[in-house]
């Protein structure tokens, strides 16, 4: 019988970042070769491409996605790669800066 690998809990890093004098909460979850990174706004989120766009679309999520990011600094300097149609409804578009996208998502402040 093949020996199973031991289940390891992922390492999670929580952060609050400030963009344009507004605070946004985020998580960095180490799950594989690249981390899963999510930053939340009041209306939706920006996430690394570990989150499946098609599923987010079916669920009605207002979401923008970025690729090839390893940390929160990479995220804040990235551009939106693709979005759900729900995100496009509030003005988030591919090629938009993350700062602009987050301003459209709004913060809880």
C-alpha positions as CSV (number, residue, x, y, z in Angstrom):
1,X,0.0,0.0,0.0
2,X,1.3,3.5,-0.9
3,X,2.2,5.7,2.1
4,X,0.1,8.9,2.2
5,X,1.7,12.3,2.8
6,X,0.9,13.9,6.1
7,X,-1.7,16.8,5.8
8,X,0.0,20.1,6.4
9,X,-2.0,23.2,7.3
10,X,-1.2,26.1,5.0
11,X,0.6,29.1,6.3
12,X,-1.6,32.2,6.3
13,X,-0.5,35.8,6.4
14,X,-3.2,38.4,7.1
15,X,-2.6,42.1,6.2
16,X,-4.3,45.4,6.2
17,X,-3.0,47.6,3.4
18,X,-3.7,51.3,2.9
19,X,-4.3,52.6,-0.7
20,X,-5.4,56.1,-1.3
21,X,-6.1,56.7,2.4
22,X,-8.4,53.7,2.5
23,X,-7.8,50.4,4.3
24,X,-8.3,47.0,2.8
25,X,-7.9,43.6,4.4
26,X,-6.1,40.7,2.7
27,X,-4.8,37.2,3.0
28,X,-1.8,35.4,1.6
29,X,-2.1,31.7,1.8
30,X,0.8,29.5,0.9
31,X,-0.7,26.5,-1.0
32,X,1.7,25.5,-3.6
33,X,4.4,27.0,-5.9
34,X,2.7,30.5,-5.8
35,X,0.6,31.9,-2.9
36,X,-3.1,32.6,-3.1
37,X,-3.5,36.3,-2.4
38,X,-6.9,38.0,-1.9
39,X,-7.6,41.7,-1.1
40,X,-11.2,42.5,-0.1
41,X,-13.2,45.6,-0.8
42,X,-16.7,46.3,0.4
43,X,-18.3,45.1,-2.8
44,X,-15.9,42.3,-3.9
45,X,-12.3,41.3,-4.2
46,X,-9.1,41.2,-6.1
47,X,-7.4,37.8,-6.2
48,X,-4.5,35.9,-7.7
49,X,-5.4,33.4,-10.4
50,X,-5.7,30.5,-7.9
51,X,-9.3,31.6,-7.7
52,X,-11.3,30.3,-10.7
53,X,-12.9,33.1,-12.7
54,X,-15.6,30.8,-14.1
55,X,-16.7,29.8,-10.6
56,X,-16.6,33.4,-9.4
57,X,-18.8,34.4,-12.4
58,X,-21.3,31.7,-11.7
59,X,-21.5,32.7,-8.1
60,X,-22.1,36.4,-9.0
61,X,-18.8,37.6,-7.4
62,X,-17.5,41.1,-8.1
63,X,-13.9,40.1,-8.7
64,X,-10.8,41.1,-10.5
65,X,-7.8,38.8,-11.0
66,X,-4.1,39.2,-11.3
67,X,-1.4,36.8,-12.3
68,X,2.3,36.2,-11.4
69,X,2.2,37.8,-8.0
70,X,4.2,36.5,-5.0
71,X,3.4,39.1,-2.3
72,X,1.2,42.1,-1.4
73,X,3.7,44.5,-2.9
74,X,3.5,42.7,-6.2
75,X,-0.3,42.9,-6.0
76,X,-0.4,46.7,-5.3
77,X,1.8,47.3,-8.4
78,X,-0.1,44.8,-10.7
79,X,-2.8,45.5,-13.3
80,X,-6.1,43.6,-13.4
81,X,-5.7,40.8,-15.9
82,X,-9.3,39.7,-16.1
83,X,-12.6,40.2,-14.3
84,X,-16.1,38.8,-13.8
85,X,-18.9,40.5,-15.7
86,X,-20.1,41.7,-12.3
87,X,-16.9,43.6,-11.8
88,X,-17.2,45.1,-15.2
89,X,-20.7,46.3,-14.2
90,X,-19.1,48.6,-11.6
91,X,-16.3,49.8,-13.9
92,X,-13.4,47.4,-13.2
93,X,-11.6,46.5,-16.5
94,X,-8.6,44.5,-17.6
95,X,-5.5,46.6,-17.6
96,X,-6.7,48.8,-14.7
97,X,-4.4,49.5,-11.8
98,X,-5.2,47.6,-8.6
99,X,-5.5,51.0,-6.8
100,X,-8.3,52.1,-9.1
101,X,-10.0,48.7,-9.0
102,X,-10.0,48.8,-5.1
103,X,-11.3,52.3,-5.1
104,X,-14.3,51.0,-7.2
105,X,-14.7,48.1,-4.8
106,X,-14.7,50.5,-1.8
107,X,-13.4,49.9,1.7
108,X,-15.2,49.4,4.9
109,X,-13.8,52.7,6.3
